[in-house]
Amino acid sequence: MIYVIIGGVIILIILICVIMVFVYKNRYSFLYIKVKEADNNLDILLQKKEEILLKIVPVLEDAKIKDVPEVIKLKSKRIDHHDLYKELTDMTSEILKIIDDYEDKLDFKKLDSLIDKLNENENDLRATLKYYNDNGEEIKYLAHKFPTNLIKTFSHYQDIETYKIEKREPFEILKK
């Protein structure tokens, strides 16, 4: 009789452990799917941001501004999203500073819609980056917690590198 009870308890413990493994493995899988989805959205948004910047540069050049940074097709460099995000953020800051400095020379009829698109893209980008980072932080949290760290190790899940979201400097662009 006692052996039946001990056997039942052992089977119950094994069953609980198996259920926990499946639950946490599914949680990891779901988080990685969410990160992959955010990564795909980031790819699209970064590509749009690059296209908008490439459209702004000729408007600045038409105004005979000499300090215009060279915006090249960064996608052709085959850099990852983290580097692409940093490069585009730096370029955006430079271009907005130039627009702020030379606002009296610029044709805002052409620039208004491009700057609006750039701001809209920036808002979408920040939301996507926050979604990516939140899920990446959850993965990092699970990777350092027992028993999920064991599941991560045996399932060969990799760590997620989160983004450092940089705040854009406020520029006052006066519309004429």
C-alpha atoms as one frame of an Amber mdcrd trajectory, in Angstrom:
protein
   0.000   0.000   0.000   2.747   2.454   0.923   4.544   1.656  -2.351   1.450
   2.577  -4.323   1.204   5.932  -2.553   4.933   6.664  -3.048   4.667   5.594
  -6.701   1.637   7.841  -7.193   3.432  10.814  -5.618   6.500  10.230  -7.835
   4.317  10.009 -10.950   2.492  13.191  -9.892   5.800  15.049  -9.413   7.065
  13.857 -12.804   3.789  14.893 -14.437   3.986  18.374 -12.842   7.599  18.749
 -14.053   6.655  17.731 -17.617   3.750  20.196 -17.634   6.052  22.970 -16.350
   8.572  22.216 -19.117   5.872  22.459 -21.779   4.407  25.656 -20.320   7.767
  27.441 -20.112   8.925  26.143 -23.498   5.731  27.503 -25.045   6.263  30.810
 -23.249   9.789  31.074 -24.692   8.520  30.179 -28.153   5.751  32.762 -27.945
   8.188  35.480 -26.828  10.596  34.634 -29.654   7.729  34.820 -32.148   6.809
  38.261 -30.816  10.451  39.428 -31.071  10.699  38.092 -34.634   7.479  39.915
 -35.553   8.836  43.152 -34.081  12.118  42.591 -35.932  10.242  42.285 -39.232
   8.318  45.479 -38.479  11.585  47.229 -37.605  13.010  46.216 -40.958  10.085
  47.843 -42.759  10.126  50.995 -40.604  13.889  51.477 -40.913  13.630  51.061
 -44.666  10.866  53.711 -44.781  12.928  56.060 -42.626  15.879  55.666 -44.975
  13.652  56.419 -47.982  12.256  59.545 -46.315  15.757  60.803 -45.507  16.795
  60.158 -49.102  13.870  62.342 -50.229  14.726  65.162 -47.791  18.356  65.482
 -48.923  17.575  66.762 -52.459  15.286  69.440 -50.992  18.170  70.603 -48.809
  20.577  70.494 -51.739  18.154  72.561 -53.855  18.403  75.274 -51.183  22.182
  75.331 -51.781  23.042  74.120 -48.291  26.593  72.834 -48.209  26.560  70.942
 -44.893  24.113  68.263 -46.042  25.244  64.826 -44.849  25.531  62.152 -47.444
  22.672  59.729 -46.937  23.629  56.545 -48.671  21.720  53.348 -49.048  22.653
  51.735 -45.754  20.860  48.511 -46.617  23.518  47.830 -49.238  26.145  47.796
 -46.460  24.509  44.692 -44.942  24.479  45.987 -41.402  22.174  44.613 -38.744
  19.111  46.429 -37.442  20.871  47.748 -34.361  23.576  49.495 -36.406  21.074
  50.626 -39.034  18.866  52.157 -36.328  21.835  54.021 -34.823  23.052  55.293
 -38.229  19.585  56.482 -39.254  19.016  58.147 -35.884  22.305  60.025 -36.214
  21.466  61.068 -39.796  18.005  62.209 -38.766  19.433  64.372 -35.993  21.963
  65.912 -38.390  19.350  66.629 -41.041  16.892  68.128 -38.549  19.638  70.330
 -37.125  20.446  71.551 -40.647  16.766  72.247 -41.304  16.594  74.172 -38.041
  19.747  76.162 -38.829  18.792  77.035 -42.416  15.023  77.400 -42.083  15.031
  80.770 -43.863  16.509  79.227 -47.049  14.219  76.202 -47.264  11.029  75.581
 -49.177   8.675  74.209 -46.541   6.031  73.340 -49.122   8.161  70.349 -50.041
   9.544  69.674 -46.583   6.328  69.744 -44.533   4.949  66.443 -45.773   8.361
  64.758 -45.568   8.921  65.941 -42.003   5.410  64.803 -41.055   6.148  61.379
 -42.547   9.460  61.292 -40.694   7.749  62.137 -37.376   5.053  59.531 -37.979
   7.708  56.968 -38.832   9.644  57.911 -35.689   6.556  57.342 -33.515   5.899
  53.953 -35.122   9.566  53.061 -34.751   9.597  53.940 -31.050   6.475  51.853
 -30.418   7.953  48.871 -32.263  11.272  49.233 -30.427   9.447  49.333 -27.086
   7.498  46.179 -28.020  10.748  44.469 -29.087  12.600  45.541 -25.937   9.765
  44.533 -23.597   9.683  41.015 -25.024  13.490  40.837 -25.137  13.663  41.828
 -21.469  11.125  39.131 -20.624  13.338  36.575 -22.397  16.376  37.832 -20.448
  14.392  37.580 -17.203  13.361  33.998 -17.937  16.959  33.107 -18.868  18.122
  33.916 -15.345  15.299  32.254 -13.426  15.034  28.619 -12.394  13.707  26.359
 -14.051  13.390  28.400 -17.236  17.155  28.813 -17.474  17.436  25.024 -17.853
  14.784  25.004 -20.560  16.654  27.784 -22.385  19.912  25.855 -22.194  18.484
  22.558 -23.407  16.344  24.172 -26.113  19.284  26.240 -27.431  17.437  29.542
 -27.212  19.654  32.572 -27.703  19.773  35.849 -25.832  18.086  38.872 -27.368
  20.003  42.122 -27.701  17.697  45.000 -26.890  17.832  48.471 -28.423  18.912
  51.610 -26.678  16.111  53.979 -27.601  17.600  57.414 -28.083  15.505  60.484
 -27.565  15.447  62.843 -30.485  16.561  66.375 -29.827  13.693  68.809 -30.156
  14.077  71.139 -33.099  11.771  74.024 -33.709  11.154  74.204 -37.380   9.171
  77.289 -38.136   6.768  76.933 -41.009   6.703  79.891 -43.316
